[in-house]
């Protein structure tokens, strides 16, 4: 089985940075005085939508990574327990 990539998507900084930027942009947009009320709400919802999408993608990537690690550990335990009673070719003589 191939090894996990060196840097899994859940470990990259792209989505957390996007979450922070979108959240801050949403707060700034909602508190901006130079934009009329309707446009402020639309842009604020747009940025908070980006925040929620990035949050969900980060959560899904984390779950997929943890699931793969769990399956690998389970497979290794299964292989180890299956071969505890195996006889090595050296012992067969």
BALOBA-1460 file (C-alpha; in Angstrom, 3 decimals):
// residues 93
<rec num="1" residu="x" x="0.000" y="0.000" z="0.000"/>
<rec num="2" residu="x" x="1.411" y="3.407" z="-0.902"/>
<rec num="3" residu="x" x="2.376" y="5.716" z="1.924"/>
<rec num="4" residu="x" x="0.304" y="8.782" z="2.761"/>
<rec num="5" residu="x" x="1.474" y="11.902" z="0.966"/>
<rec num="6" residu="x" x="4.027" y="13.914" z="2.889"/>
<rec num="7" residu="x" x="1.565" y="16.751" z="3.333"/>
<rec num="8" residu="x" x="-2.072" y="15.674" z="3.449"/>
<rec num="9" residu="x" x="-4.634" y="18.314" z="2.386"/>
<rec num="10" residu="x" x="-5.863" y="18.449" z="5.986"/>
<rec num="11" residu="x" x="-2.343" y="19.415" z="7.070"/>
<rec num="12" residu="x" x="-1.935" y="22.263" z="4.610"/>
<rec num="13" residu="x" x="-2.473" y="25.840" z="5.680"/>
<rec num="14" residu="x" x="-4.624" y="26.901" z="2.706"/>
<rec num="15" residu="x" x="-8.068" y="26.189" z="4.167"/>
<rec num="16" residu="x" x="-7.390" y="27.558" z="7.682"/>
<rec num="17" residu="x" x="-5.960" y="30.750" z="6.153"/>
<rec num="18" residu="x" x="-8.995" y="31.029" z="3.869"/>
<rec num="19" residu="x" x="-11.276" y="30.570" z="6.891"/>
<rec num="20" residu="x" x="-9.553" y="33.373" z="8.811"/>
<rec num="21" residu="x" x="-9.517" y="35.721" z="5.812"/>
<rec num="22" residu="x" x="-13.183" y="35.067" z="5.001"/>
<rec num="23" residu="x" x="-14.252" y="35.508" z="8.636"/>
<rec num="24" residu="x" x="-12.323" y="38.765" z="9.043"/>
<rec num="25" residu="x" x="-13.563" y="40.058" z="5.672"/>
<rec num="26" residu="x" x="-17.130" y="39.229" z="6.701"/>
<rec num="27" residu="x" x="-16.822" y="41.070" z="10.000"/>
<rec num="28" residu="x" x="-15.193" y="44.079" z="8.345"/>
<rec num="29" residu="x" x="-17.823" y="44.137" z="5.604"/>
<rec num="30" residu="x" x="-20.698" y="44.009" z="8.075"/>
<rec num="31" residu="x" x="-19.182" y="46.845" z="10.117"/>
<rec num="32" residu="x" x="-18.228" y="49.045" z="7.122"/>
<rec num="33" residu="x" x="-19.918" y="52.429" z="7.069"/>
<rec num="34" residu="x" x="-19.179" y="53.386" z="3.440"/>
<rec num="35" residu="x" x="-21.371" y="50.629" z="1.962"/>
<rec num="36" residu="x" x="-25.179" y="50.834" z="1.970"/>
<rec num="37" residu="x" x="-27.000" y="48.408" z="4.235"/>
<rec num="38" residu="x" x="-28.246" y="45.946" z="1.560"/>
<rec num="39" residu="x" x="-24.866" y="45.569" z="-0.134"/>
<rec num="40" residu="x" x="-23.189" y="45.182" z="3.242"/>
<rec num="41" residu="x" x="-25.442" y="42.276" z="4.125"/>
<rec num="42" residu="x" x="-24.941" y="40.591" z="0.744"/>
<rec num="43" residu="x" x="-21.131" y="40.870" z="0.921"/>
<rec num="44" residu="x" x="-21.119" y="39.839" z="4.582"/>
<rec num="45" residu="x" x="-23.154" y="36.721" z="3.757"/>
<rec num="46" residu="x" x="-20.860" y="36.030" z="0.807"/>
<rec num="47" residu="x" x="-17.752" y="36.063" z="3.038"/>
<rec num="48" residu="x" x="-19.398" y="34.012" z="5.784"/>
<rec num="49" residu="x" x="-20.486" y="31.505" z="3.124"/>
<rec num="50" residu="x" x="-16.836" y="31.173" z="2.065"/>
<rec num="51" residu="x" x="-15.916" y="30.693" z="5.713"/>
<rec num="52" residu="x" x="-18.472" y="27.900" z="6.150"/>
<rec num="53" residu="x" x="-17.452" y="26.186" z="2.907"/>
<rec num="54" residu="x" x="-13.766" y="26.233" z="3.896"/>
<rec num="55" residu="x" x="-14.683" y="24.988" z="7.380"/>
<rec num="56" residu="x" x="-16.648" y="22.054" z="5.969"/>
<rec num="57" residu="x" x="-13.890" y="21.159" z="3.495"/>
<rec num="58" residu="x" x="-11.280" y="21.250" z="6.268"/>
<rec num="59" residu="x" x="-13.471" y="19.027" z="8.443"/>
<rec num="60" residu="x" x="-14.045" y="16.546" z="5.609"/>
<rec num="61" residu="x" x="-10.309" y="16.417" z="4.802"/>
<rec num="62" residu="x" x="-9.497" y="15.833" z="8.472"/>
<rec num="63" residu="x" x="-12.067" y="13.027" z="8.732"/>
<rec num="64" residu="x" x="-10.758" y="11.343" z="5.587"/>
<rec num="65" residu="x" x="-7.184" y="11.506" z="6.867"/>
<rec num="66" residu="x" x="-8.108" y="10.107" z="10.281"/>
<rec num="67" residu="x" x="-10.131" y="7.334" z="8.628"/>
<rec num="68" residu="x" x="-7.186" y="6.363" z="6.429"/>
<rec num="69" residu="x" x="-4.848" y="6.282" z="9.447"/>
<rec num="70" residu="x" x="-7.367" y="4.192" z="11.388"/>
<rec num="71" residu="x" x="-7.728" y="1.717" z="8.493"/>
<rec num="72" residu="x" x="-3.959" y="1.436" z="8.155"/>
<rec num="73" residu="x" x="-3.579" y="0.755" z="11.888"/>
<rec num="74" residu="x" x="-6.394" y="-1.802" z="11.794"/>
<rec num="75" residu="x" x="-4.833" y="-3.551" z="8.781"/>
<rec num="76" residu="x" x="-1.404" y="-3.652" z="10.449"/>
<rec num="77" residu="x" x="-2.921" y="-5.115" z="13.625"/>
<rec num="78" residu="x" x="-4.824" y="-7.680" z="11.568"/>
<rec num="79" residu="x" x="-1.687" y="-8.655" z="9.633"/>
<rec num="80" residu="x" x="0.329" y="-8.921" z="12.849"/>
<rec num="81" residu="x" x="-2.250" y="-11.098" z="14.609"/>
<rec num="82" residu="x" x="-2.667" y="-13.311" z="11.557"/>
<rec num="83" residu="x" x="1.072" y="-14.006" z="11.363"/>
<rec num="84" residu="x" x="1.681" y="-14.613" z="15.077"/>
<rec num="85" residu="x" x="0.996" y="-18.308" z="14.466"/>
<rec num="86" residu="x" x="2.837" y="-18.366" z="11.138"/>
<rec num="87" residu="x" x="5.953" y="-20.463" z="10.861"/>
<rec num="88" residu="x" x="8.893" y="-18.743" z="9.205"/>
<rec num="89" residu="x" x="10.793" y="-20.588" z="6.467"/>
<rec num="90" residu="x" x="13.898" y="-20.722" z="8.694"/>
<rec num="91" residu="x" x="11.983" y="-22.645" z="11.379"/>
<rec num="92" residu="x" x="10.753" y="-25.216" z="8.831"/>
<rec num="93" residu="x" x="14.384" y="-26.061" z="8.150"/>
